[in-house]
């Protein structure tokens, strides 16, 4: 079941619009101007994130987040995705955590792991 309303829907729409479609001009619909960023490679703020997405999509135009799971609790949304650079890429498992306030994403954390060829359990990591 896909949630398309509430804070989970906001985050899902953000990932689809800004990241998958590269429509960074829509970022202000989703992100607070003073976004607090816990990713160690990005400074705080909406503008640096927009610049990063635009630069990354120029290098990797087929970049895509395939959302597998979304959960929301209180003001937090948790997203488990498979991020691929192109159709041949095995990908990276990504867990993003977003805090939402007043209808905008105001804080972001993420953790990622390269998808291995096999796993000891035989279960996929995404």
C-alpha positions in Angstrom: 0.0 0.0 0.0 1.4 3.4 -1.0 0.7 6.3 1.3 0.3 9.5 -0.7 -1.0 11.7 2.1 0.4 13.2 5.3 4.1 13.5 6.1 4.9 10.1 4.5 3.3 11.3 1.3 5.2 14.6 1.4 8.6 12.7 1.7 7.6 10.2 -1.0 6.7 13.1 -3.3 9.9 14.9 -2.5 12.1 11.9 -3.4 10.2 11.3 -6.6 10.0 15.0 -7.7 13.4 16.4 -6.6 15.6 13.3 -6.7 14.1 11.0 -9.3 12.8 13.6 -11.7 15.4 16.2 -11.0 12.9 19.0 -10.6 14.9 21.0 -8.1 12.9 24.1 -8.8 10.2 22.4 -6.8 12.4 22.0 -3.7 10.8 24.9 -1.8 7.5 22.9 -1.7 9.3 20.2 0.3 12.3 21.5 2.1 12.7 24.3 4.7 15.2 27.0 3.7 17.2 26.2 6.9 17.1 22.4 6.5 19.3 20.8 9.2 21.5 18.2 7.4 23.1 15.3 9.2 24.7 13.9 6.1 28.5 14.5 6.7 29.0 15.6 3.1 26.4 18.4 3.0 26.1 21.7 4.8 22.8 22.9 6.3 20.2 24.6 4.1 17.9 23.9 1.1 20.2 25.7 -1.4 23.3 23.4 -0.9 21.1 20.3 -1.3 19.6 21.7 -4.5 23.1 22.4 -5.8 24.1 18.9 -4.9 21.2 17.2 -6.6 21.7 19.2 -9.8 25.4 18.4 -9.9 24.8 14.7 -9.1 22.1 14.4 -11.8 24.4 16.0 -14.4 26.9 13.2 -13.6 24.4 10.5 -13.2 21.2 11.3 -15.2 19.7 7.8 -14.6 20.1 8.1 -10.8 17.0 6.7 -9.1 15.6 6.0 -5.6 13.3 3.0 -5.7 11.4 3.3 -2.4 10.7 -0.1 -0.9 9.4 0.9 2.6 8.0 4.0 4.3 7.0 4.4 7.9 6.0 7.5 9.8 5.9 8.1 13.5 5.0 11.5 15.1 7.1 14.0 13.0 9.5 11.5 11.6 9.4 9.6 8.3 11.7 6.6 7.6 12.4 5.5 4.0 14.2 2.4 3.0 15.2 2.6 -0.7 17.4 1.1 -3.4 19.4 3.8 -5.0 20.9 3.0 -8.4 23.1 5.0 -10.7 21.9 3.2 -13.9 20.1 0.0 -15.0 23.3 -2.1 -14.6 24.1 -0.9 -11.1 23.5 -3.4 -8.2 22.8 -0.3 -6.1 23.0 1.0 -2.6 20.6 0.3 0.2 19.7 3.7 1.8 17.8 4.5 4.9 16.7 8.1 5.2 15.1 9.7 8.2 13.3 13.0 7.7 11.8 15.2 10.4 8.8 17.3 9.2 7.4 20.5 10.7 4.8 22.8 9.4 4.5 20.8 6.1 8.2 20.9 5.2 11.2 18.6 5.7 13.3 20.4 8.3 15.9 17.8 9.2 17.5 14.8 7.5 19.7 11.8 8.4 20.8 8.9 6.2 22.8 5.7 6.2 23.8 3.6 3.3 25.4 0.3 2.3 26.5 -1.1 -1.0 24.3 -4.0 -2.1 26.4 -7.1 -2.0 26.3 -9.8 -4.7 25.1 -12.4 -2.1 24.2 -12.5 1.6 24.8 -15.2 4.2 21.0 -15.5 4.7 20.1 -15.4 1.1 17.8 -12.5 1.8 18.2 -9.2 -0.1 19.3 -6.1 2.0 16.6 -3.9 0.4 
